[in-house]
Amino acid sequence: MPMAAQELERLLKEAFPDAVVVIEDLAGDGDHYRATVISRAFRGKSRVQQHQMVYRALGARMGGELHALALVTKVPEGEESQSKGSAS
């Protein structure tokens, strides 16, 4: 059973309480999403580390209920200079 966008957003906000989370259903099937997560928790982390933090938050749902997830992670505007890594 696919994961609802609201459930994905809830899980991410639980893991990153300060985050701005935007979920887009890329295929209209509830199975392929783009998640944009903007959180101070990513400050000082590389892009890979940021994505790993998100994957840990989603746990076993990745590859199960959630088939595909395109990730965009950022620190809040004005704090970018304190973050390592390049945009992807």
N, CA, C and O atoms as a printed pandas DataFrame, in Angstrom:
     atom_number atom_name residue_name chain_id  residue_number  x_coord  y_coord  z_coord
0              1         N          MET        A               1    0.849   -1.182    0.000
1              2        CA          MET        A               1    0.000    0.000    0.000
2              3         C          MET        A               1    0.896    1.247    0.000
3              4         O          MET        A               1    1.806    1.360    0.822
4              5         N          PRO        A               2    0.635    2.176   -0.923
5              6        CA          PRO        A               2    1.448    3.394   -0.989
6              7         C          PRO        A               2    1.297    4.261    0.260
7              8         O          PRO        A               2    0.321    4.150    1.002
8              9         N          MET        A               3    2.274    5.114    0.469
9             10        CA          MET        A               3    2.265    6.035    1.600
10            11         C          MET        A               3    1.599    7.338    1.175
11            12         O          MET        A               3    1.904    7.869    0.107
12            13         N          ALA        A               4    0.701    7.852    1.991
13            14        CA          ALA        A               4    0.061    9.132    1.713
14            15         C          ALA        A               4    1.060   10.264    1.931
15            16         O          ALA        A               4    1.928   10.181    2.800
16            17         N          ALA        A               5    0.930   11.314    1.138
17            18        CA          ALA        A               5    1.815   12.477    1.269
18            19         C          ALA        A               5    1.747   13.042    2.680
19            20         O          ALA        A               5    2.764   13.482    3.217
20            21         N          GLN        A               6    0.569   13.035    3.284
21            22        CA          GLN        A               6    0.408   13.574    4.641
22            23         C          GLN        A               6    1.194   12.761    5.659
23            24         O          GLN        A               6    1.749   13.316    6.607
24            25         N          GLU        A               7    1.242   11.451    5.465
25            26        CA          GLU        A               7    2.006   10.581    6.366
26            27         C          GLU        A               7    3.508   10.850    6.226
27            28         O          GLU        A               7    4.232   10.907    7.220
28            29         N          LEU        A               8    3.958   11.011    5.004
29            30        CA          LEU        A               8    5.357   11.323    4.752
30            31         C          LEU        A               8    5.716   12.653    5.413
31            32         O          LEU        A               8    6.753   12.761    6.067
32            33         N          GLU        A               9    4.871   13.654    5.244
33            34        CA          GLU        A               9    5.111   14.960    5.854
34            35         C          GLU        A               9    5.134   14.849    7.380
35            36         O          GLU        A               9    5.982   15.459    8.032
36            37         N          ARG        A              10    4.210   14.077    7.952
37            38        CA          ARG        A              10    4.147   13.904    9.403
38            39         C          ARG        A              10    5.436   13.277    9.937
39            40         O          ARG        A              10    5.983   13.736   10.939
40            41         N          LEU        A              11    5.913   12.239    9.274
41            42        CA          LEU        A              11    7.145   11.561    9.708
42            43         C          LEU        A              11    8.342   12.506    9.662
43            44         O          LEU        A              11    9.174   12.508   10.569
44            45         N          LEU        A              12    8.423   13.296    8.618
45            46        CA          LEU        A              12    9.547   14.223    8.491
46            47         C          LEU        A              12    9.478   15.335    9.526
47            48         O          LEU        A              12   10.506   15.752   10.060
48            49         N          LYS        A              13    8.271   15.819    9.814
49            50        CA          LYS        A              13    8.145   16.880   10.822
50            51         C          LYS        A              13    8.387   16.341   12.231
51            52         O          LYS        A              13    8.843   17.078   13.105
52            53         N          GLU        A              14    8.088   15.068   12.455
53            54        CA          GLU        A              14    8.422   14.444   13.748
54            55         C          GLU        A              14    9.932   14.395   13.927
55            56         O          GLU        A              14   10.447   14.685   15.007
56            57         N          ALA        A              15   10.636   14.027   12.864
57            58        CA          ALA        A              15   12.093   13.889   12.929
58            59         C          ALA        A              15   12.792   15.246   12.946
59            60         O          ALA        A              15   13.848   15.401   13.560
60            61         N          PHE        A              16   12.200   16.223   12.271
61            62        CA          PHE        A              16   12.794   17.557   12.153
62            63         C          PHE        A              16   11.729   18.593   12.522
63            64         O          PHE        A              16   11.135   19.211   11.639
64            65         N          PRO        A              17   11.486   18.783   13.823
65            66        CA          PRO        A              17   10.370   19.633   14.280
66            67         C          PRO        A              17   10.403   21.068   13.768
67            68         O          PRO        A              17    9.350   21.690   13.627
68            69         N          ASP        A              18   11.589   21.607   13.485
69            70        CA          ASP        A              18   11.671   22.991   13.003
70            71         C          ASP        A              18   11.512   23.087   11.490
71            72         O          ASP        A              18   11.515   24.189   10.942
72            73         N          ALA        A              19   11.373   21.964   10.813
73            74        CA          ALA        A              19   11.471   21.924    9.356
74            75         C          ALA        A              19   10.269   22.517    8.636
75            76         O          ALA        A              19    9.127   22.455    9.093
76            77         N          VAL        A              20   10.588   23.090    7.491
77            78        CA          VAL        A              20    9.589   23.383    6.479
78            79         C          VAL        A              20    9.654   22.179    5.548
79            80         O          VAL        A              20   10.714   21.872    5.002
80            81         N          VAL        A              21    8.525   21.495    5.363
81            82        CA          VAL        A              21    8.482   20.287    4.552
82            83         C          VAL        A              21    7.477   20.496    3.422
83            84         O          VAL        A              21    6.327   20.866    3.662
84            85         N          VAL        A              22    7.920   20.259    2.199
85            86        CA          VAL        A              22    7.034   20.341    1.040
86            87         C          VAL        A              22    7.097   19.000    0.324
87            88         O          VAL        A              22    8.174   18.544   -0.061
88            89         N          ILE        A              23    5.940   18.371    0.150
89            90        CA          ILE        A              23    5.860   17.067   -0.499
90            91         C          ILE        A              23    5.144   17.234   -1.839
91            92         O          ILE        A              23    4.073   17.838   -1.908
92            93         N          GLU        A              24    5.745   16.693   -2.904
93            94        CA          GLU        A              24    5.118   16.706   -4.225
94            95         C          GLU        A              24    4.970   15.264   -4.693
95            96         O          GLU        A              24    5.928   14.493   -4.648
96            97         N          ASP        A              25    3.770   14.898   -5.142
97            98        CA          ASP        A              25    3.520   13.572   -5.705
98            99         C          ASP        A              25    3.893   13.643   -7.182
99           100         O          ASP        A              25    3.160   14.226   -7.981
100          101         N          LEU        A              26    5.019   13.057   -7.543
101          102        CA          LEU        A              26    5.575   13.215   -8.893
102          103         C          LEU        A              26    4.817   12.458   -9.970
103          104         O          LEU        A              26    4.779   12.896  -11.119
104          105         N          ALA        A              27    4.211   11.327   -9.617
105          106        CA          ALA        A              27    3.560   10.497  -10.632
106          107         C          ALA        A              27    2.050   10.401  -10.427
107          108         O          ALA        A              27    1.352    9.790  -11.236
108          109         N          GLY        A              28    1.542   11.001   -9.348
109          110        CA          GLY        A              28    0.107   10.920   -9.077
110          111         C          GLY        A              28   -0.334    9.561   -8.571
111          112         O          GLY        A              28   -1.528    9.259   -8.549
112          113         N          ASP        A              29    0.633    8.733   -8.160
113          114        CA          ASP        A              29    0.309    7.373   -7.733
114          115         C          ASP        A              29    0.530    7.131   -6.242
115          116         O          ASP        A              29    0.346    6.012   -5.766
116          117         N          GLY        A              30    0.927    8.177   -5.496
117          118        CA          GLY        A              30    1.178    8.012   -4.072
118          119         C          GLY        A              30    2.392    7.153   -3.785
119          120         O          GLY        A              30    2.545    6.641   -2.676
120          121         N          ASP        A              31    3.256    6.990   -4.774
121          122        CA          ASP        A              31    4.389    6.083   -4.641
122          123         C          ASP        A              31    5.718    6.740   -5.003
123          124         O          ASP        A              31    6.783    6.217   -4.678
124          125         N          HIS        A              32    5.652    7.885   -5.675
125          126        CA          HIS        A              32    6.854    8.585   -6.133
126          127         C          HIS        A              32    6.742   10.052   -5.720
127          128         O          HIS        A              32    5.927   10.801   -6.258
128          129         N          TYR        A              33    7.569   10.444   -4.764
129          130        CA          TYR        A              33    7.483   11.792   -4.213
130          131         C          TYR        A              33    8.787   12.549   -4.342
131          132         O          TYR        A              33    9.864   11.968   -4.471
132          133         N          ARG        A              34    8.655   13.871   -4.303
133          134        CA          ARG        A              34    9.807   14.750   -4.068
134          135         C          ARG        A              34    9.543   15.404   -2.728
135          136         O          ARG        A              34    8.473   15.973   -2.511
136          137         N          ALA        A              35   10.502   15.327   -1.835
137          138        CA          ALA        A              35   10.386   15.966   -0.534
138          139         C          ALA        A              35   11.459   17.040   -0.432
139          140         O          ALA        A              35   12.647   16.772   -0.610
140          141         N          THR        A              36   11.020   18.253   -0.144
141          142        CA          THR        A              36   11.943   19.336    0.156
142          143         C          THR        A              36   11.875   19.545    1.661
143          144         O          THR        A              36   10.802   19.799    2.209
144          145         N          VAL        A              37   13.012   19.439    2.327
145          146        CA          VAL        A              37   13.082   19.567    3.779
146          147         C          VAL        A              37   14.102   20.649    4.114
147          148         O          VAL        A              37   15.282   20.530    3.785
148          149         N          ILE        A              38   13.631   21.702    4.770
149          150        CA          ILE        A              38   14.504   22.806    5.166
150          151         C          ILE        A              38   14.551   22.822    6.688
151          152         O          ILE        A              38   13.542   23.076    7.346
152          153         N          SER        A              39   15.733   22.548    7.245
153          154        CA          SER        A              39   15.853   22.418    8.698
154          155         C          SER        A              39   17.217   22.869    9.184
155          156         O          SER        A              39   18.223   22.696    8.496
156          157         N          ARG        A              40   17.242   23.446   10.372
157          158        CA          ARG        A              40   18.505   23.810   11.012
158          159         C          ARG        A              40   19.320   22.568   11.367
159          160         O          ARG        A              40   20.537   22.653   11.531
160          161         N          ALA        A              41   18.665   21.425   11.487
161          162        CA          ALA        A              41   19.370   20.184   11.822
162          163         C          ALA        A              41   20.418   19.826   10.771
163          164         O          ALA        A              41   21.342   19.061   11.047
164          165         N          PHE        A              42   20.274   20.381    9.564
165          166        CA          PHE        A              42   21.211   20.081    8.484
166          167         C          PHE        A              42   22.442   20.986    8.505
167          168         O          PHE        A              42   23.379   20.765    7.739
168          169         N          ARG        A              43   22.453   21.985    9.359
169          170        CA          ARG        A              43   23.559   22.935    9.402
170          171         C          ARG        A              43   24.866   22.201    9.676
171          172         O          ARG        A              43   24.957   21.400   10.606
172          173         N          GLY        A              44   25.875   22.481    8.857
173          174        CA          GLY        A              44   27.192   21.877    9.042
174          175         C          GLY        A              44   27.316   20.473    8.486
175          176         O          GLY        A              44   28.379   19.861    8.594
176          177         N          LYS        A              45   26.256   19.951    7.895
177          178        CA          LYS        A              45   26.271   18.591    7.343
178          179         C          LYS        A              45   26.418   18.657    5.825
179          180         O          LYS        A              45   25.927   19.587    5.184
180          181         N          SER        A              46   27.091   17.669    5.263
181          182        CA          SER        A              46   27.178   17.576    3.804
182          183         C          SER        A              46   25.807   17.160    3.263
183          184         O          SER        A              46   24.947   16.705    4.017
184          185         N          ARG        A              47   25.616   17.319    1.975
185          186        CA          ARG        A              47   24.348   16.926    1.347
186          187         C          ARG        A              47   24.086   15.432    1.596
187          188         O          ARG        A              47   22.957   15.041    1.892
188          189         N          VAL        A              48   25.114   14.615    1.477
189          190        CA          VAL        A              48   24.959   13.171    1.714
190          191         C          VAL        A              48   24.513   12.921    3.154
191          192         O          VAL        A              48   23.603   12.124    3.385
192          193         N          GLN        A              49   25.134   13.585    4.118
193          194        CA          GLN        A              49   24.740   13.411    5.522
194          195         C          GLN        A              49   23.294   13.867    5.754
195          196         O          GLN        A              49   22.554   13.238    6.511
196          197         N          GLN        A              50   22.902   14.951    5.105
197          198        CA          GLN        A              50   21.530   15.436    5.229
198          199         C          GLN        A              50   20.546   14.385    4.723
199          200         O          GLN        A              50   19.538   14.107    5.372
200          201         N          HIS        A              51   20.842   13.809    3.569
201          202        CA          HIS        A              51   19.957   12.792    2.995
202          203         C          HIS        A              51   19.922   11.548    3.871
203          204         O          HIS        A              51   18.868   10.937    4.044
204          205         N          GLN        A              52   21.070   11.172    4.425
205          206        CA          GLN        A              52   21.099   10.016    5.327
206          207         C          GLN        A              52   20.211   10.255    6.544
207          208         O          GLN        A              52   19.545    9.334    7.016
208          209         N          MET        A              53   20.198   11.480    7.053
209          210        CA          MET        A              53   19.342   11.811    8.199
210          211         C          MET        A              53   17.871   11.615    7.843
211          212         O          MET        A              53   17.097   11.101    8.651
212          213         N          VAL        A              54   17.491   12.019    6.652
213          214        CA          VAL        A              54   16.101   11.856    6.210
214          215         C          VAL        A              54   15.778   10.375    6.043
215          216         O          VAL        A              54   14.726    9.918    6.489
216          217         N          TYR        A              55   16.669    9.625    5.407
217          218        CA          TYR        A              55   16.422    8.192    5.226
218          219         C          TYR        A              55   16.302    7.468    6.560
219          220         O          TYR        A              55   15.473    6.570    6.707
220          221         N          ARG        A              56   17.124    7.854    7.536
221          222        CA          ARG        A              56   17.019    7.245    8.876
222          223         C          ARG        A              56   15.652    7.550    9.483
223          224         O          ARG        A              56   15.042    6.687   10.115
224          225         N          ALA        A              57   15.175    8.773    9.292
225          226        CA          ALA        A              57   13.877    9.163    9.840
226          227         C          ALA        A              57   12.747    8.338    9.228
227          228         O          ALA        A              57   11.746    8.065    9.890
228          229         N          LEU        A              58   12.904    7.947    7.979
229          230        CA          LEU        A              58   11.848    7.180    7.303
230          231         C          LEU        A              58   11.998    5.681    7.522
231          232         O          LEU        A              58   11.036    4.932    7.354
232          233         N          GLY        A              59   13.182    5.241    7.892
233          234        CA          GLY        A              59   13.426    3.848    8.248
234          235         C          GLY        A              59   13.009    2.855    7.186
235          236         O          GLY        A              59   13.285    3.042    6.001
236          237         N          ALA        A              60   12.344    1.801    7.615
237          238        CA          ALA        A              60   11.976    0.681    6.747
238          239         C          ALA        A              60   10.932    1.050    5.704
239          240         O          ALA        A              60   10.676    0.271    4.786
240          241         N          ARG        A              61   10.332    2.216    5.830
241          242        CA          ARG        A              61    9.328    2.611    4.840
242          243         C          ARG        A              61    9.949    2.827    3.465
243          244         O          ARG        A              61    9.289    2.645    2.442
244          245         N          MET        A              62   11.230    3.219    3.448
245          246        CA          MET        A              62   11.918    3.391    2.161
246          247         C          MET        A              62   12.035    2.025    1.490
247          248         O          MET        A              62   12.509    1.061    2.092
248          249         N          GLY        A              63   11.597    1.958    0.242
249          250        CA          GLY        A              63   11.646    0.706   -0.501
250          251         C          GLY        A              63   10.449   -0.177   -0.226
251          252         O          GLY        A              63   10.234   -1.166   -0.926
252          253         N          GLY        A              64    9.659    0.169    0.793
253          254        CA          GLY        A              64    8.445   -0.586    1.102
254          255         C          GLY        A              64    7.241    0.242    0.690
255          256         O          GLY        A              64    6.876    0.296   -0.484
256          257         N          GLU        A              65    6.622    0.896    1.688
257          258        CA          GLU        A              65    5.479    1.766    1.415
258          259         C          GLU        A              65    5.858    2.908    0.494
259          260         O          GLU        A              65    5.049    3.384   -0.303
260          261         N          LEU        A              66    7.099    3.334    0.617
261          262        CA          LEU        A              66    7.590    4.473   -0.149
262          263         C          LEU        A              66    8.581    3.955   -1.175
263          264         O          LEU        A              66    9.707    3.591   -0.837
264          265         N          HIS        A              67    8.154    3.924   -2.436
265          266        CA          HIS        A              67    8.967    3.305   -3.487
266          267         C          HIS        A              67   10.108    4.221   -3.949
267          268         O          HIS        A              67   11.248    3.777   -4.081
268          269         N          ALA        A              68    9.799    5.489   -4.190
269          270        CA          ALA        A              68   10.816    6.401   -4.724
270          271         C          ALA        A              68   10.670    7.766   -4.080
271          272         O          ALA        A              68    9.566    8.293   -3.945
272          273         N          LEU        A              69   11.806    8.332   -3.683
273          274        CA          LEU        A              69   11.803    9.638   -3.048
274          275         C          LEU        A              69   12.959   10.464   -3.590
275          276         O          LEU        A              69   14.125   10.112   -3.417
276          277         N          ALA        A              70   12.622   11.567   -4.249
277          278        CA          ALA        A              70   13.626   12.541   -4.666
278          279         C          ALA        A              70   13.744   13.530   -3.517
279          280         O          ALA        A              70   12.740   14.070   -3.054
280          281         N          LEU        A              71   14.954   13.767   -3.061
281          282        CA          LEU        A              71   15.158   14.610   -1.886
282          283         C          LEU        A              71   15.858   15.918   -2.222
283          284         O          LEU        A              71   16.817   15.951   -2.994
284          285         N          VAL        A              72   15.360   16.987   -1.630
285          286        CA          VAL        A              72   16.037   18.281   -1.641
286          287         C          VAL        A              72   16.130   18.686   -0.181
287          288         O          VAL        A              72   15.109   18.850    0.487
288          289         N          THR        A              73   17.349   18.848    0.319
289          290        CA          THR        A              73   17.541   19.249    1.715
290          291         C          THR        A              73   18.320   20.547    1.750
291          292         O          THR        A              73   19.239   20.757    0.960
292          293         N          LYS        A              74   17.939   21.425    2.685
293          294        CA          LYS        A              74   18.584   22.725    2.811
294          295         C          LYS        A              74   18.555   23.168    4.261
295          296         O          LYS        A              74   17.756   22.681    5.060
296          297         N          VAL        A              75   19.440   24.098    4.588
297          298        CA          VAL        A              75   19.336   24.813    5.861
298          299         C          VAL        A              75   18.505   26.064    5.583
299          300         O          VAL        A              75   18.413   26.489    4.432
300          301         N          PRO        A              76   17.901   26.660    6.602
301          302        CA          PRO        A              76   17.090   27.858    6.378
302          303         C          PRO        A              76   17.891   28.967    5.703
303          304         O          PRO        A              76   19.099   29.091    5.910
304          305         N          GLU        A              77   17.209   29.760    4.904
305          306        CA          GLU        A              77   17.840   30.873    4.190
306          307         C          GLU        A              77   18.595   31.772    5.162
307          308         O          GLU        A              77   18.127   32.051    6.266
308          309         N          GLY        A              78   19.753   32.212    4.737
309          310        CA          GLY        A              78   20.570   33.059    5.594
310          311         C          GLY        A              78   21.555   32.257    6.436
311          312         O          GLY        A              78   22.465   32.820    7.043
312          313         N          GLU        A              79   21.370   30.944    6.469
313          314        CA          GLU        A              79   22.267   30.078    7.244
314          315         C          GLU        A              79   23.083   29.174    6.328
315          316         O          GLU        A              79   23.842   28.326    6.797
316          317         N          GLU        A              80   22.923   29.360    5.012
317          318        CA          GLU        A              80   23.599   28.478    4.047
318          319         C          GLU        A              80   25.099   28.487    4.201
319          320         O          GLU        A              80   25.741   27.450    4.036
320          321         N          SER        A              81   25.676   29.635    4.514
321          322        CA          SER        A              81   27.129   29.733    4.598
322          323         C          SER        A              81   27.690   28.857    5.717
323          324         O          SER        A              81   28.888   28.578    5.754
324          325         N          GLN        A              82   26.826   28.432    6.615
325          326        CA          GLN        A              82   27.274   27.575    7.705
326          327         C          GLN        A              82   27.150   26.106    7.363
327          328         O          GLN        A              82   27.518   25.245    8.163
328          329         N          SER        A              83   26.629   25.808    6.168
329          330        CA          SER        A              83   26.420   24.424    5.755
330          331         C          SER        A              83   27.476   24.015    4.740
331          332         O          SER        A              83   27.913   24.826    3.924
332          333         N          LYS        A              84   27.883   22.744    4.797
333          334        CA          LYS        A              84   28.833   22.215    3.828
334          335         C          LYS        A              84   28.070   21.470    2.756
335          336         O          LYS        A              84   26.934   21.050    2.981
336          337         N          GLY        A              85   28.677   21.300    1.594
337          338        CA          GLY        A              85   28.077   20.501    0.532
338          339         C          GLY        A              85   27.482   21.386   -0.542
339          340         O          GLY        A              85   27.172   22.555   -0.313
340          341         N          SER        A              86   27.333   20.810   -1.705
341          342        CA          SER        A              86   26.789   21.564   -2.822
342          343         C          SER        A              86   25.363   21.127   -3.086
343          344         O          SER        A              86   24.948   20.040   -2.682
344          345         N          ALA        A              87   24.629   21.971   -3.757
345          346        CA          ALA        A              87   23.234   21.650   -4.083
346          347         C          ALA        A              87   23.216   20.504   -5.069
347          348         O          ALA        A              87   24.110   20.365   -5.903
348          349         N          SER        A              88   22.184   19.685   -4.960
349          350        CA          SER        A              88   22.057   18.581   -5.917
350          351         C          SER        A              88   20.685   18.554   -6.494
351          352         O          SER        A              88   20.379   17.695   -7.321
